[in-house]
Every structure is written in structure tokens, then in C-alpha cells.
């Protein structure tokens, strides 16, 4: 491992802490299930708080459950430098998605304490609420409210499949904080994350210098047909909602593949009603999302897709309700912050490449308000949102060292 600094983070301690967090919500297949605002999420938050307070950090929680752990700087009038990610996971998630950024941020704080360094500006470590969107169907929820993309009242009213609202869930685990879920003056934000894709590993690069995030459009779809007996209903009278949904899903895949390796199109959630083996499905509810680095591609999809799939569904004798949840424009990251990441990787001798984030991250919404950059580390086979998600200890250490260098440089500028 190449390096040119005496200010080294503790890679062994970083890995040990990552594994300790992975114990909370651990699954038999080696992943984690830490759904947002559940008792398991609460346990992760409590352990995070204990680690932060042991370092003398001041922890506060805002009204949407975002957590901020502050380390004072030499100049209290300076705006803080933020770093962090999220601790919630997918239902069958991996150990590192999100957690790497939070725990690496904790290691940055520990290393500053070890070295007796007081930065000029304060530094705040953030655990954003519900980045994944897997429980309430709305990703980037905490950072979205903080950044003013979504109203707090709207998000409080979102429900999970059991009818529990976000507001009720926050109250249930005791994390509806007293501080307003609003932006406050901050100097910059840095987020370390696994790539969740294959390019760094494929090219033998240790660091991804993330220059921005791709555009996205998300939909909720409901197709209504007619429940009918599977044995007595002939093709001429069927209004099969699942067949209509299958045609829409095939269209999503076709549109994705037409855009080559830059195209993304996914139906990740599907509910069939009445879900009986001998009943023609009368209703199907499902999610749809498209992503692309070029915002014009997503704008084009958003204009043409609804009419195209409406015609497909009506050909099947069914009706379609398509609700656009949100459109996220392509988000470039701050050139100066990105350059700090680039300089750190070069100074430390780590092979790096520039990359566009294929996934949405809290950094995308934070970047609308304050200068932001991201750092990627490789992950095995590019696999994520999977219990088999894997990185090497030395990959975590390299990413954390670059994070340390960039954050300290920004805080001391």
C-alpha cells in the first residue's frame, strides 16, 4: 500500500468497527437487515451515538432523525465540514453500503483525537435517515427533507406496507429529534461509499474520484384489470393485470438496453392481487425507475414513457395509473472538493479514476446546497444490495485515508 503521510488512520480499528456495526441486524447469509426506523435501526443508532460520545463529540438529532456528531474546530465562527453516509440497509443488504461512509467518518474523528489535531473549522459526522427507501418507498428521505427537496409533513405521512407512517416510526424508536430538519451553514460535504459497480475492480483502481451523479426518474404504477376464475375465463374476456404489467416491464428493459452500458431501467418491487394461483390477477402494483448520466436522456424518457406504456396496458384491456414520484437531475459535484479527493489519491500513490455515480446517494441532495464530493472504493464483482456484498479491509483503509486527507485539507484551508 503506497503512502506519503505520517497521519495514518487505523485500518485495523476501522475494520473492527465495521464488523461490530454489522452485528446489528446480521443475517444468516452474512449481510444485514437494518430497515430504517425499526428497533434494529435504533440499536445501530445507539451504538453509533456511544462511539461518538466516547470521542467527546456532541451528538444532536433533527426532526427527521438525521444525526450529527460535532467535533469543534479552533475557530468557532467557521462553518463545519460535513462527512458521513447512512446506516439503514436494504431487506437483504450488505455490510458496507452506507455503513462504510459513517464508520470511516468515525475513524477520521478517532485519528484526529489520536494525533491531537484540532482543525481550523469544526467537523460534523452525519448519519442520514432512510437513504435506501426500502421501507417507506422513498429513498434519500432524510437528506431530502434536510435539503428542502421534500417537505417534512409529506415525509411524515409516508406509510410502510403495514400502514405505519414515518412520523409514527420516528416516535416509536425515539428519534424524532428536537432540532429542525433544515439546512444550516456548512462549508462542504464528503461521502465515502463502495462503488456498487464493477469498474474500479475491473480496472485495478483503488479509488473512484466521483465527479457527479446521474439523472433519475422514478414512478409508482398501478394496473387494474379484472379478477376472474383461471379455469373458466377464456382469452377473449380476460383483463389480466399481470400480463399487462409484464409488457410494461419488458418495455422498461427494452428502453434500458437501447441506451447501451449507460442505460438503467428497473422494476424492483411487484405486488400482485389477489395473488391466488387459480385467479386471473386483477391488480398489480410496481415500481419503475430509469437512470442515465445524461439528463437529457431522462427528460426524454419522462416525456415519452407514460404515453407509451399507457397504450400497452390498454391493449391488454386494463387501465394504468402512473405516478411520477420524482425526477432527479444529473448532479455535478464541486470542482474544488473533487480536486481535494484527486490530490489526496495522487499524493498517497493510489491508482484512481474519475467516475459518475450510478446510484443515488445523500450527497446528491446535499450538493444542491453546499460544495460536495464523493469517494468510491471497489467492491467484489460490483455486487451491492445483496448479502454477499464484499470489500477487502485494505480497500476500506485506502478509502478512509483519502477521506481523512480531503476532509482535513478542507477544514484547514
ROBA-185803 format. One record per residue (C-alpha): residue number from 1; residue in one letter; x, y, z. Coordinates in pm, 1 decimal. Example, Ala and Ser with C-alpha at 12.3 -4.5 7.8 and 13.67 -1.06 7.14 Angstrom:
+-----+---------+----------+----------+----------+
| num | residuo |       c1 |       c2 |       c3 |
+-----+---------+----------+----------+----------+
|   1 |       a |   1230.0 |   -450.0 |    780.0 |
|   2 |       s |   1367.0 |   -106.0 |    714.0 |
+-----+---------+----------+----------+----------+
// end
This chain:
+-----+---------+----------+----------+----------+
| num | residuo |       c1 |       c2 |       c3 |
+-----+---------+----------+----------+----------+
|   1 |       x |      0.0 |      0.0 |      0.0 |
|   2 |       x |    158.0 |    325.3 |   -114.2 |
|   3 |       x |    153.1 |    622.0 |    120.5 |
|   4 |       x |    332.1 |    952.7 |    178.4 |
|   5 |       x |    186.4 |   1068.7 |    507.4 |
|   6 |       x |    258.9 |   1011.2 |    874.0 |
|   7 |       x |   -101.7 |   1089.4 |    960.7 |
|   8 |       x |   -236.1 |    738.0 |    916.5 |
|   9 |       x |   -584.1 |    619.8 |   1001.3 |
|  10 |       x |   -602.4 |    286.8 |   1186.0 |
|  11 |       x |   -718.4 |     32.5 |    929.1 |
|  12 |       x |   -748.8 |   -249.1 |   1180.4 |
|  13 |       x |   -969.3 |    -40.0 |   1406.7 |
|  14 |       x |  -1178.6 |     73.9 |   1110.4 |
|  15 |       x |  -1243.4 |   -285.1 |   1002.4 |
|  16 |       x |  -1320.0 |   -398.8 |   1358.4 |
|  17 |       x |  -1576.9 |   -119.9 |   1395.1 |
|  18 |       x |  -1735.8 |   -203.5 |   1060.0 |
|  19 |       x |  -1775.0 |   -564.6 |   1175.3 |
|  20 |       x |  -1918.9 |   -451.8 |   1509.7 |
|  21 |       x |  -2185.5 |   -245.7 |   1331.3 |
|  22 |       x |  -2254.8 |   -542.9 |   1101.3 |
|  23 |       x |  -2353.0 |   -749.2 |   1406.9 |
|  24 |       x |  -2664.1 |   -531.1 |   1438.3 |
|  25 |       x |  -2922.1 |   -677.6 |   1202.3 |
|  26 |       x |  -2686.3 |   -956.1 |   1088.0 |
|  27 |       x |  -2844.0 |  -1211.1 |    853.1 |
|  28 |       x |  -2760.2 |  -1583.8 |    821.1 |
|  29 |       x |  -2612.1 |  -1526.0 |    474.5 |
|  30 |       x |  -2360.5 |  -1272.0 |    601.3 |
|  31 |       x |  -2541.1 |   -947.8 |    523.4 |
|  32 |       x |  -2752.5 |   -710.0 |    729.3 |
|  33 |       x |  -3117.9 |   -616.5 |    760.0 |
|  34 |       x |  -3132.3 |   -274.5 |    927.1 |
|  35 |       x |  -3451.4 |   -129.2 |    787.7 |
|  36 |       x |  -3493.8 |    237.1 |    864.6 |
|  37 |       x |  -3669.3 |    347.1 |   1185.2 |
|  38 |       x |  -3706.9 |     -8.5 |   1319.3 |
|  39 |       x |  -3580.3 |   -137.5 |   1653.5 |
|  40 |       x |  -3276.1 |   -275.2 |   1470.9 |
|  41 |       x |  -3203.1 |     68.6 |   1322.7 |
|  42 |       x |  -3244.0 |    212.0 |   1672.4 |
|  43 |       x |  -2981.3 |    -29.4 |   1803.9 |
|  44 |       x |  -2740.1 |     80.3 |   1529.8 |
|  45 |       x |  -2804.8 |    444.7 |   1607.6 |
|  46 |       x |  -2745.0 |    388.6 |   1977.1 |
|  47 |       x |  -2413.6 |    213.7 |   1915.0 |
|  48 |       x |  -2310.2 |    496.0 |   1681.3 |
|  49 |       x |  -2400.5 |    751.6 |   1948.9 |
|  50 |       x |  -2196.5 |    566.8 |   2212.1 |
|  51 |       x |  -1891.1 |    560.7 |   1986.2 |
|  52 |       x |  -1926.3 |    931.1 |   1908.4 |
|  53 |       x |  -1976.1 |   1040.1 |   2268.1 |
|  54 |       x |  -1673.6 |    833.8 |   2374.8 |
|  55 |       x |  -1468.6 |   1065.8 |   2149.9 |
|  56 |       x |  -1617.0 |   1378.0 |   2305.8 |
|  57 |       x |  -1832.9 |   1454.8 |   2003.4 |
|  58 |       x |  -2157.8 |   1643.0 |   2057.2 |
|  59 |       x |  -2447.6 |   1447.1 |   1905.0 |
|  60 |       x |  -2773.6 |   1607.7 |   1801.1 |
|  61 |       x |  -3076.8 |   1467.3 |   1617.1 |
|  62 |       x |  -3310.7 |   1661.7 |   1392.0 |
|  63 |       x |  -3684.1 |   1619.0 |   1339.6 |
|  64 |       x |  -3645.4 |   1362.2 |   1059.2 |
|  65 |       x |  -3393.0 |   1157.4 |   1259.6 |
|  66 |       x |  -3072.9 |   1273.9 |   1089.6 |
|  67 |       x |  -2783.5 |   1251.6 |   1336.4 |
|  68 |       x |  -2494.4 |   1499.9 |   1353.1 |
|  69 |       x |  -2183.4 |   1443.1 |   1569.2 |
|  70 |       x |  -1972.6 |   1758.0 |   1601.7 |
|  71 |       x |  -1600.5 |   1793.6 |   1671.9 |
|  72 |       x |  -1516.6 |   2155.3 |   1746.0 |
|  73 |       x |  -1253.9 |   2339.7 |   1547.7 |
|  74 |       x |  -1010.9 |   2609.3 |   1653.1 |
|  75 |       x |  -1230.1 |   2881.8 |   1501.3 |
|  76 |       x |  -1593.6 |   2855.2 |   1620.4 |
|  77 |       x |  -1704.1 |   3108.9 |   1359.3 |
|  78 |       x |  -1603.2 |   2879.1 |   1071.9 |
|  79 |       x |  -1870.3 |   2672.7 |    900.2 |
|  80 |       x |  -1831.5 |   2298.2 |    964.6 |
|  81 |       x |  -1708.6 |   2043.9 |    714.6 |
|  82 |       x |  -1954.2 |   1752.9 |    698.4 |
|  83 |       x |  -1881.3 |   1388.7 |    621.3 |
|  84 |       x |  -2091.7 |   1075.9 |    650.1 |
|  85 |       x |  -2347.3 |    848.7 |    485.9 |
|  86 |       x |  -2622.8 |    620.4 |    623.0 |
|  87 |       x |  -2666.1 |    315.4 |    848.2 |
|  88 |       x |  -3000.8 |    183.0 |    717.6 |
|  89 |       x |  -2997.8 |   -108.6 |    472.9 |
|  90 |       x |  -3198.3 |   -298.9 |    218.4 |
|  91 |       x |  -3401.2 |   -600.3 |    345.8 |
|  92 |       x |  -3119.4 |   -825.6 |    221.5 |
|  93 |       x |  -2838.9 |   -572.6 |    233.1 |
|  94 |       x |  -2463.0 |   -591.4 |    268.0 |
|  95 |       x |  -2232.1 |   -482.8 |    548.1 |
|  96 |       x |  -2076.3 |   -188.7 |    366.5 |
|  97 |       x |  -2340.2 |      4.2 |    169.1 |
|  98 |       x |  -2370.7 |    329.1 |    362.9 |
|  99 |       x |  -2209.4 |    196.2 |    679.2 |
| 100 |       x |  -1859.7 |    233.2 |    531.1 |
| 101 |       x |  -1905.8 |    609.1 |    496.9 |
| 102 |       x |  -2034.4 |    653.4 |    851.5 |
| 103 |       x |  -1778.0 |    428.4 |   1018.6 |
| 104 |       x |  -1493.1 |    572.2 |    810.1 |
| 105 |       x |  -1606.2 |    916.3 |    926.6 |
| 106 |       x |  -1588.4 |    789.7 |   1283.8 |
| 107 |       x |  -1234.3 |    666.1 |   1216.4 |
| 108 |       x |  -1140.5 |   1011.8 |   1085.9 |
| 109 |       x |  -1257.2 |   1156.9 |   1418.8 |
| 110 |       x |  -1067.4 |    892.0 |   1616.9 |
| 111 |       x |   -748.8 |    956.3 |   1420.3 |
| 112 |       x |   -772.8 |   1330.9 |   1478.3 |
| 113 |       x |   -800.5 |   1258.7 |   1850.5 |
| 114 |       x |   -508.3 |   1014.2 |   1838.2 |
| 115 |       x |   -287.0 |   1270.0 |   1664.7 |
| 116 |       x |   -400.8 |   1559.2 |   1884.3 |
| 117 |       x |   -508.6 |   1758.2 |   1579.7 |
| 118 |       x |   -750.4 |   2048.0 |   1612.3 |
| 119 |       x |   -873.0 |   2154.0 |   1271.4 |
| 120 |       x |   -942.5 |   2517.9 |   1198.1 |
| 121 |       x |  -1308.1 |   2451.4 |   1111.4 |
| 122 |       x |  -1540.6 |   2219.2 |   1302.6 |
| 123 |       x |  -1611.8 |   1876.5 |   1152.9 |
| 124 |       x |  -1951.6 |   1705.2 |   1173.5 |
| 125 |       x |  -2018.0 |   1338.6 |   1109.1 |
| 126 |       x |  -2366.2 |   1265.7 |    968.6 |
| 127 |       x |  -2587.9 |    957.4 |    972.3 |
| 128 |       x |  -2870.0 |   1039.4 |    729.4 |
| 129 |       x |  -3213.4 |    881.0 |    785.5 |
| 130 |       x |  -3350.1 |    634.0 |    529.4 |
| 131 |       x |  -3119.2 |    667.5 |    234.0 |
| 132 |       x |  -3232.2 |    331.8 |     97.1 |
| 133 |       x |  -3606.8 |    393.4 |     69.8 |
| 134 |       x |  -3673.6 |     22.2 |    116.6 |
| 135 |       x |  -3932.2 |     55.0 |    395.2 |
| 136 |       x |  -4133.8 |    364.5 |    300.7 |
| 137 |       x |  -4065.7 |    360.8 |    -74.1 |
| 138 |       x |  -3891.5 |    698.4 |    -78.9 |
| 139 |       x |  -3513.1 |    698.1 |    -95.6 |
| 140 |       x |  -3287.4 |    983.8 |     21.5 |
| 141 |       x |  -3556.8 |   1075.0 |    270.1 |
| 142 |       x |  -3354.7 |   1233.8 |    549.9 |
| 143 |       x |  -3118.8 |   1427.3 |    325.0 |
| 144 |       x |  -3412.1 |   1521.4 |    104.3 |
| 145 |       x |  -3601.3 |   1683.7 |    391.9 |
| 146 |       x |  -3283.0 |   1849.0 |    519.9 |
| 147 |       x |  -3209.4 |   1992.2 |    176.9 |
| 148 |       x |  -3567.1 |   2112.7 |    127.5 |
| 149 |       x |  -3639.3 |   1875.1 |   -161.3 |
| 150 |       x |  -3932.9 |   1721.9 |     30.0 |
| 151 |       x |  -4147.8 |   1879.2 |    298.5 |
| 152 |       x |  -4128.3 |   1731.0 |    644.4 |
| 153 |       x |  -4505.9 |   1692.5 |    666.6 |
| 154 |       x |  -4520.8 |   1499.3 |    340.7 |
| 155 |       x |  -4249.9 |   1259.9 |    454.1 |
| 156 |       x |  -4405.3 |   1217.4 |    799.7 |
| 157 |       x |  -4718.5 |   1089.0 |    623.9 |
| 158 |       x |  -4548.0 |    821.0 |    411.6 |
| 159 |       x |  -4654.1 |    467.2 |    509.0 |
| 160 |       x |  -4485.8 |    128.7 |    501.0 |
| 161 |       x |  -4666.3 |   -187.3 |    387.2 |
| 162 |       x |  -4810.7 |   -230.2 |    738.2 |
| 163 |       x |  -4959.3 |    120.2 |    737.4 |
| 164 |       x |  -4706.0 |    266.7 |    982.7 |
| 165 |       x |  -4618.0 |    626.6 |    898.2 |
| 166 |       x |  -4271.5 |    778.1 |    910.4 |
| 167 |       x |  -4385.9 |   1009.4 |   1189.1 |
| 168 |       x |  -4512.8 |    715.9 |   1394.8 |
| 169 |       x |  -4193.9 |    518.7 |   1334.3 |
| 170 |       x |  -3976.0 |    811.2 |   1445.5 |
| 171 |       x |  -4178.3 |    842.1 |   1765.1 |
| 172 |       x |  -4166.6 |    466.0 |   1820.6 |
| 173 |       x |  -3786.7 |    447.7 |   1829.4 |
| 174 |       x |  -3742.0 |    788.6 |   1994.5 |
| 175 |       x |  -3555.0 |    958.1 |   1709.8 |
| 176 |       x |  -3784.8 |   1246.0 |   1619.2 |
| 177 |       x |  -3527.1 |   1498.9 |   1732.2 |
| 178 |       x |  -3583.4 |   1845.9 |   1868.6 |
| 179 |       x |  -3365.0 |   2023.8 |   1612.6 |
| 180 |       x |  -3527.2 |   2148.1 |   1288.5 |
| 181 |       x |  -3471.3 |   1927.9 |    984.1 |
| 182 |       x |  -3343.7 |   2222.2 |    783.5 |
| 183 |       x |  -3014.1 |   2314.1 |    619.8 |
| 184 |       x |  -2763.9 |   2502.2 |    828.7 |
| 185 |       x |  -2449.1 |   2683.1 |    712.5 |
| 186 |       x |  -2183.0 |   2425.7 |    619.5 |
| 187 |       x |  -1858.4 |   2458.3 |    425.4 |
| 188 |       x |  -1854.0 |   2122.8 |    241.9 |
| 189 |       x |  -1965.9 |   1759.6 |    249.1 |
| 190 |       x |  -1762.9 |   1444.9 |    173.5 |
| 191 |       x |  -1906.6 |   1094.5 |    143.6 |
| 192 |       x |  -1713.5 |    767.5 |    114.0 |
| 193 |       x |  -1904.1 |    477.2 |    -40.5 |
| 194 |       x |  -1847.0 |    145.9 |   -210.8 |
| 195 |       x |  -1878.2 |    180.4 |   -587.7 |
| 196 |       x |  -2169.8 |    -67.5 |   -617.0 |
| 197 |       x |  -2046.7 |   -133.1 |   -969.0 |
| 198 |       x |  -1765.7 |   -323.6 |  -1144.4 |
| 199 |       x |  -1540.7 |    -58.9 |  -1295.5 |
| 200 |       x |  -1283.4 |      6.2 |  -1020.2 |
| 201 |       x |  -1224.0 |   -363.5 |   -959.0 |
| 202 |       x |  -1217.3 |   -439.7 |  -1332.3 |
| 203 |       x |   -954.4 |   -171.6 |  -1396.4 |
| 204 |       x |   -744.3 |   -231.4 |  -1084.3 |
| 205 |       x |   -816.2 |    113.8 |   -937.6 |
| 206 |       x |   -820.5 |    171.7 |   -561.6 |
| 207 |       x |  -1010.9 |    499.6 |   -562.3 |
| 208 |       x |  -1303.4 |    637.5 |   -758.5 |
| 209 |       x |  -1296.9 |   1017.3 |   -785.7 |
| 210 |       x |  -1669.0 |   1082.6 |   -817.8 |
| 211 |       x |  -1739.6 |   1385.1 |  -1032.7 |
| 212 |       x |  -2118.3 |   1370.0 |  -1010.9 |
| 213 |       x |  -2430.4 |   1153.9 |  -1008.8 |
| 214 |       x |  -2657.5 |   1052.2 |  -1292.6 |
| 215 |       x |  -3011.3 |   1170.1 |  -1353.4 |
| 216 |       x |  -3309.7 |    960.9 |  -1240.8 |
| 217 |       x |  -3686.8 |    936.4 |  -1277.1 |
| 218 |       x |  -3898.0 |    711.4 |  -1050.0 |
| 219 |       x |  -4260.9 |    601.8 |  -1085.5 |
| 220 |       x |  -4524.2 |    410.5 |   -892.8 |
| 221 |       x |  -4750.4 |    211.7 |  -1126.0 |
| 222 |       x |  -5092.5 |     53.8 |  -1063.7 |
| 223 |       x |  -5250.5 |   -159.7 |  -1336.0 |
| 224 |       x |  -5615.4 |   -250.7 |  -1288.5 |
| 225 |       x |  -5777.2 |   -537.8 |  -1474.8 |
| 226 |       x |  -6042.1 |   -780.4 |  -1353.9 |
| 227 |       x |  -6017.7 |  -1072.4 |  -1112.5 |
| 228 |       x |  -6155.5 |  -1384.6 |  -1278.2 |
| 229 |       x |  -6156.0 |  -1762.0 |  -1249.3 |
| 230 |       x |  -5839.0 |  -1906.2 |  -1403.0 |
| 231 |       x |  -6014.9 |  -2216.5 |  -1531.9 |
| 232 |       x |  -6328.2 |  -2068.6 |  -1683.8 |
| 233 |       x |  -6222.3 |  -1732.7 |  -1826.7 |
| 234 |       x |  -6123.7 |  -1754.3 |  -2195.9 |
| 235 |       x |  -5860.1 |  -1527.2 |  -2353.9 |
| 236 |       x |  -6125.1 |  -1317.8 |  -2528.6 |
| 237 |       x |  -6268.2 |  -1190.5 |  -2197.9 |
| 238 |       x |  -5956.0 |  -1173.6 |  -1983.4 |
| 239 |       x |  -5829.1 |   -846.5 |  -1838.7 |
| 240 |       x |  -5510.0 |   -984.1 |  -1686.4 |
| 241 |       x |  -5328.7 |   -710.7 |  -1495.2 |
| 242 |       x |  -5015.5 |   -921.1 |  -1457.2 |
| 243 |       x |  -4984.5 |   -978.9 |  -1832.7 |
| 244 |       x |  -5017.2 |   -602.9 |  -1885.6 |
| 245 |       x |  -4752.2 |   -543.7 |  -1618.8 |
| 246 |       x |  -4521.2 |   -793.9 |  -1786.9 |
| 247 |       x |  -4547.6 |   -597.5 |  -2111.3 |
| 248 |       x |  -4458.1 |   -275.3 |  -1928.6 |
| 249 |       x |  -4162.4 |   -444.0 |  -1758.2 |
| 250 |       x |  -4038.5 |   -571.1 |  -2094.1 |
| 251 |       x |  -4066.8 |   -214.7 |  -2227.8 |
| 252 |       x |  -3856.6 |    -83.7 |  -1938.7 |
| 253 |       x |  -3587.2 |   -339.9 |  -2016.1 |
| 254 |       x |  -3600.5 |   -259.7 |  -2388.7 |
| 255 |       x |  -3557.2 |    113.2 |  -2324.4 |
| 256 |       x |  -3265.3 |     48.4 |  -2091.1 |
| 257 |       x |  -3077.9 |   -175.0 |  -2336.4 |
| 258 |       x |  -3132.1 |     70.3 |  -2620.6 |
| 259 |       x |  -2906.8 |    311.6 |  -2429.2 |
| 260 |       x |  -2612.4 |     74.0 |  -2400.2 |
| 261 |       x |  -2399.8 |     41.6 |  -2086.3 |
| 262 |       x |  -2505.0 |    387.9 |  -1968.9 |
| 263 |       x |  -2872.7 |    286.8 |  -1959.7 |
| 264 |       x |  -3050.7 |    180.4 |  -1641.9 |
| 265 |       x |  -3412.8 |     69.9 |  -1611.4 |
| 266 |       x |  -3551.3 |   -136.7 |  -1325.9 |
| 267 |       x |  -3873.2 |   -275.4 |  -1182.9 |
| 268 |       x |  -3767.8 |   -380.6 |   -836.2 |
| 269 |       x |  -4095.8 |   -419.8 |   -648.1 |
| 270 |       x |  -4409.1 |   -603.8 |   -760.8 |
| 271 |       x |  -4733.2 |   -676.6 |   -575.9 |
| 272 |       x |  -4997.7 |   -897.2 |   -738.7 |
| 273 |       x |  -5360.2 |   -908.2 |   -621.1 |
| 274 |       x |  -5537.1 |  -1123.7 |   -520.3 |
| 275 |       x |  -5220.6 |  -1335.1 |   -551.2 |
| 276 |       x |  -5402.1 |  -1667.6 |   -579.8 |
| 277 |       x |  -5286.7 |  -1950.0 |   -805.6 |
| 278 |       x |  -5627.5 |  -2000.6 |   -968.8 |
| 279 |       x |  -5737.5 |  -1637.6 |  -1009.9 |
| 280 |       x |  -5654.5 |  -1413.2 |  -1304.8 |
| 281 |       x |  -5476.3 |  -1115.5 |  -1140.0 |
| 282 |       x |  -5699.8 |   -810.5 |  -1118.6 |
| 283 |       x |  -5443.0 |   -559.6 |   -992.3 |
| 284 |       x |  -5066.4 |   -519.3 |   -997.1 |
| 285 |       x |  -4866.3 |   -250.0 |   -819.2 |
| 286 |       x |  -4499.8 |   -199.0 |   -902.0 |
| 287 |       x |  -4208.7 |     42.8 |   -904.2 |
| 288 |       x |  -4027.9 |    172.9 |  -1211.6 |
| 289 |       x |  -3705.7 |    371.3 |  -1231.2 |
| 290 |       x |  -3472.8 |    493.9 |  -1504.9 |
| 291 |       x |  -3122.4 |    638.7 |  -1465.2 |
| 292 |       x |  -2868.4 |    785.5 |  -1707.2 |
| 293 |       x |  -2561.0 |   1014.2 |  -1682.4 |
| 294 |       x |  -2714.0 |   1245.6 |  -1944.6 |
| 295 |       x |  -3001.5 |   1445.8 |  -1800.2 |
| 296 |       x |  -3147.2 |   1494.2 |  -2148.8 |
| 297 |       x |  -3199.6 |   1118.0 |  -2177.4 |
| 298 |       x |  -3403.7 |   1112.9 |  -1856.6 |
| 299 |       x |  -3601.7 |   1418.9 |  -1965.4 |
| 300 |       x |  -3685.0 |   1240.1 |  -2287.6 |
| 301 |       x |  -3795.4 |    926.8 |  -2106.1 |
| 302 |       x |  -4010.2 |   1128.3 |  -1867.2 |
| 303 |       x |  -4191.2 |   1284.7 |  -2163.9 |
| 304 |       x |  -4245.4 |    973.1 |  -2377.6 |
| 305 |       x |  -4268.6 |    679.3 |  -2138.9 |
| 306 |       x |  -4610.1 |    744.4 |  -1977.0 |
| 307 |       x |  -4797.1 |    756.3 |  -2308.6 |
| 308 |       x |  -4613.8 |    454.1 |  -2448.4 |
| 309 |       x |  -4691.6 |    225.3 |  -2156.7 |
| 310 |       x |  -5047.9 |    354.4 |  -2123.4 |
| 311 |       x |  -5111.3 |    231.0 |  -2478.3 |
| 312 |       x |  -4953.2 |   -107.3 |  -2396.6 |
| 313 |       x |  -5174.2 |   -151.8 |  -2091.4 |
| 314 |       x |  -5492.7 |    -50.5 |  -2269.7 |
| 315 |       x |  -5419.6 |   -304.0 |  -2544.8 |
| 316 |       x |  -5444.1 |   -566.4 |  -2269.3 |
| 317 |       x |  -5789.5 |   -442.3 |  -2167.6 |
| 318 |       x |  -5661.2 |   -286.6 |  -1846.2 |
| 319 |       x |  -5606.2 |     63.6 |  -1713.5 |
| 320 |       x |  -5289.2 |    226.7 |  -1585.5 |
| 321 |       x |  -5229.6 |    477.0 |  -1309.2 |
| 322 |       x |  -4871.0 |    601.2 |  -1335.8 |
| 323 |       x |  -4748.8 |    841.6 |  -1067.9 |
| 324 |       x |  -4418.0 |   1018.3 |  -1118.4 |
| 325 |       x |  -4252.1 |   1019.9 |   -775.9 |
| 326 |       x |  -3958.6 |   1243.1 |   -860.4 |
| 327 |       x |  -3708.7 |   1342.8 |  -1124.3 |
| 328 |       x |  -3352.0 |   1395.0 |  -1009.5 |
| 329 |       x |  -3139.1 |   1599.3 |  -1245.1 |
| 330 |       x |  -2782.0 |   1495.8 |  -1315.8 |
| 331 |       x |  -2582.2 |   1644.5 |  -1028.0 |
| 332 |       x |  -2222.0 |   1758.7 |  -1077.3 |
| 333 |       x |  -2007.2 |   1773.4 |   -765.8 |
| 334 |       x |  -1799.2 |   2072.3 |   -657.0 |
| 335 |       x |  -1476.3 |   2105.6 |   -855.8 |
| 336 |       x |  -1267.2 |   2219.9 |   -558.7 |
| 337 |       x |  -1387.9 |   1937.1 |   -332.8 |
| 338 |       x |  -1342.5 |   1681.4 |   -611.6 |
| 339 |       x |   -991.6 |   1815.2 |   -663.6 |
| 340 |       x |   -910.1 |   1758.9 |   -294.9 |
| 341 |       x |  -1000.7 |   1392.7 |   -344.2 |
| 342 |       x |   -794.6 |   1378.3 |   -664.4 |
| 343 |       x |   -494.1 |   1538.0 |   -491.8 |
| 344 |       x |   -517.2 |   1305.9 |   -192.0 |
| 345 |       x |   -522.7 |    992.1 |   -406.1 |
| 346 |       x |   -228.2 |   1117.2 |   -611.0 |
| 347 |       x |    -24.2 |   1221.1 |   -308.2 |
| 348 |       x |    -81.7 |    882.7 |   -143.7 |
| 349 |       x |      2.4 |    696.3 |   -463.3 |
| 350 |       x |   -333.0 |    519.8 |   -500.6 |
| 351 |       x |   -439.6 |    427.4 |   -856.1 |
| 352 |       x |   -759.2 |    622.5 |   -924.8 |
| 353 |       x |  -1006.5 |    706.4 |  -1198.8 |
| 354 |       x |  -1285.7 |    958.5 |  -1237.7 |
| 355 |       x |  -1633.2 |    811.2 |  -1230.2 |
| 356 |       x |  -2000.7 |    911.3 |  -1240.6 |
| 357 |       x |  -2212.4 |    761.7 |   -963.4 |
| 358 |       x |  -2470.7 |    521.3 |  -1099.0 |
| 359 |       x |  -2655.7 |    513.1 |   -767.0 |
| 360 |       x |  -2836.6 |    788.3 |   -584.5 |
| 361 |       x |  -2667.3 |    898.7 |   -262.6 |
| 362 |       x |  -2740.6 |   1153.5 |      8.3 |
| 363 |       x |  -2456.5 |   1355.0 |   -145.4 |
| 364 |       x |  -2678.4 |   1422.3 |   -448.5 |
| 365 |       x |  -2925.2 |   1629.3 |   -246.6 |
| 366 |       x |  -2663.5 |   1782.0 |    -15.9 |
| 367 |       x |  -2475.1 |   1900.0 |   -327.0 |
| 368 |       x |  -2767.2 |   2125.7 |   -415.2 |
| 369 |       x |  -2681.7 |   2341.5 |   -113.7 |
| 370 |       x |  -2315.2 |   2302.5 |    -25.7 |
| 371 |       x |  -1991.1 |   2202.6 |   -205.8 |
| 372 |       x |  -1980.4 |   1821.4 |   -216.4 |
| 373 |       x |  -1759.4 |   1535.4 |   -330.2 |
| 374 |       x |  -1769.0 |   1156.8 |   -308.4 |
| 375 |       x |  -1501.7 |    887.2 |   -289.0 |
| 376 |       x |  -1559.3 |    532.0 |   -413.8 |
| 377 |       x |  -1381.0 |    212.8 |   -314.3 |
| 378 |       x |  -1406.8 |   -111.0 |   -515.5 |
| 379 |       x |  -1644.2 |   -389.0 |   -415.7 |
| 380 |       x |  -1621.1 |   -753.9 |   -514.3 |
| 381 |       x |  -1774.3 |   -816.3 |   -859.1 |
| 382 |       x |  -1952.5 |   -480.5 |   -830.8 |
| 383 |       x |  -2218.9 |   -652.9 |   -619.8 |
| 384 |       x |  -2432.5 |   -446.9 |   -378.8 |
| 385 |       x |  -2784.9 |   -450.1 |   -233.2 |
| 386 |       x |  -2702.1 |   -813.8 |   -167.0 |
| 387 |       x |  -2595.2 |  -1006.7 |    142.4 |
| 388 |       x |  -2283.9 |  -1124.4 |    -43.5 |
| 389 |       x |  -2161.0 |   -764.0 |    -86.4 |
| 390 |       x |  -1788.9 |   -766.5 |     -5.4 |
| 391 |       x |  -1482.2 |   -544.3 |     15.2 |
| 392 |       x |  -1130.1 |   -607.1 |    144.0 |
| 393 |       x |  -1000.6 |   -449.6 |    467.5 |
| 394 |       x |   -723.3 |   -274.6 |    276.5 |
| 395 |       x |   -979.7 |   -125.9 |     35.0 |
| 396 |       x |  -1171.2 |     22.1 |    327.8 |
| 397 |       x |   -845.1 |    157.8 |    471.4 |
| 398 |       x |   -741.5 |    322.9 |    144.4 |
| 399 |       x |  -1080.6 |    489.1 |    103.8 |
| 400 |       x |  -1078.8 |    612.3 |    461.5 |
| 401 |       x |   -726.1 |    754.0 |    425.6 |
| 402 |       x |   -829.8 |    956.9 |    121.6 |
| 403 |       x |  -1138.9 |   1074.5 |    311.9 |
| 404 |       x |   -918.7 |   1182.3 |    603.7 |
| 405 |       x |   -682.9 |   1376.9 |    375.8 |
| 406 |       x |   -962.5 |   1555.4 |    189.0 |
| 407 |       x |  -1165.7 |   1645.9 |    497.1 |
| 408 |       x |   -869.2 |   1776.2 |    695.4 |
| 409 |       x |   -743.5 |   1976.3 |    398.5 |
| 410 |       x |  -1083.7 |   2138.8 |    357.6 |
| 411 |       x |  -1121.4 |   2207.6 |    729.7 |
| 412 |       x |   -777.1 |   2370.4 |    746.4 |
| 413 |       x |   -791.7 |   2575.8 |    425.8 |
+-----+---------+----------+----------+----------+
// end
